[in-house]
Amino acid sequence: MSDVRKHAWDMAAEAEAGGDVEVLGIEKAHEEWRGGGPAIFLDVRDVRERWLEGAIPGDTHAPRGMLEFWADPETEYYRDYFQTDRRYVCYCNEGGRSALAARTLREMGFEDVAHIEGGFSAWQESKYETAEVEQKEYS
């Protein structure tokens, strides 16, 4: 018997269904990316996933575990590409983490946030362009 009261995928579905998160189908996400608009495509996957699978070209990486800290200018971890007046399109591998990340950004005051339904897996299945991500050495 599980002690879990809420399940991760249920929480992701709630984020989408509640209207807090704009859900982009893969074609719409690709159109927005291809249009070269102001949106920042935000990869919330672990860096190792990026190394192994690649990424959407020109994206920005903010691992899900650090998102709140990187997006908050009051923390020592803040990244200046987080501005509340910009558009963000979050993605992960299958869409669960990105739905939760998008909802979190909305809760933090970011108004124009979406996530890609199906995530990077859907992007790859659609045969859209990907970029290799170089593995860095850490000491």
N, C-alpha and C positions, 0 to 999 in steps of 0.2 A: 504494500500500500504506500502511495506517494504522499509526502508532506506538502507537495507543491499545491498552492491554492489557485494560482493562475498559471497558465501555460504560455510559453513564449510565443508560439504561433497564434494563440488566441489574442494575446496582447497586440501583436502586429495587425491582426484582422480588425481589432477594435480601433486602432489608430486610423486605419483606412476608412472604416465604416462610420466613424464618428464625425467625419468631415474635417477633422483637424489637419489631415494630410492630403495634399493633391497627389493623386496616383496617375503616373504617366505610363501608358502602354508603350511597348518597346518602339513601335514606329514613330509615335509622337516624340518620345525621348530622342530618337535618332534625328528626327527633323530639327528639333531644338539644338542639338549638338552640331549638326551639319550647318545650320544657319549661322553659327558663330556668334550668337547673341551674347548678352551680358551674363548669362547663367554660369555659375561655377558648378561643375560636375564634381561632386564630393564623394570619394570612395571611402566608406567607413569600415572596410575589411581590414583584417590583420595584415601587416606588411608582408608576412610570409605568403599569404594568398596572392598578393600582387606579384611577388617574385616568381611564383610558380605558374600563375595563370595569365599574367599581364593585366592591362588596365585599359580604360577608355582614354584615347589620346588627349593630352592637354588637361587631364583632370587634376584635382588636388586631393591629397590624402589626409584624412583625419580619422585615425582609428577609433572605433566605437567606444572603446574604454577610456579615451581621453577627450572625447568630443565636448563635453560640458566644460572642461577646464580650458581647452583650446579656444572655445567660443566666448569665454567670459573674460572681459578686459580687466577684471578685478583679481585675476589669478596670475601667478608668476609664469604659467604655461601658455598664456594668451598668444594667439597667432593673429596678426593684423589683417589677414584675408577674411576674417569674420567681421562683417559689417551688417548691421540689422537691415539696411536698406538695399541689400543685394539679393539676387535670386540664387537659390541653391537647389540643385537636383542631386539628391543622395542616392547612392547605390551600394549594394553589397553583393553577395553571391546569388541569393535567391529572392531577396526582397523583404525578409523579416527584419533584419537589423536596420535596414535603411528606413523602413516604415517607422520603427521606434526612434531612430535618429532624427527623422524629419519631425515627428511629433515633439521630441525634446527641444529641437531648435525653435519650433513655434512657441512652446512654453517659455522659452528664454527671450522671446520678443522678436524673433526673426519672422517677418510677415510673409515672405514669398518663398516658400519651401515646398518641394515636391520630392517624390521618390519614384524610382523605376520599378514597375511591376515585373517580377521575374528576375530582376537584378542582372548581374554580369553574365550569368548563365544564359538568360534570354538574349542578351546582346551577342554573345558568341554563337548561339544557335541561329541567330538571324544573319550570321556571317558579316557583321559590321566590323569595321576596322578596329584593331586592338594595337596596343603598344607594349613592347617588352619593358619590364621594370628591372633595372640593374640592381643586383643584390649588393648591398654595402657591407663592408667589413666593420665590425664593431670590436673594440678592445676593452 
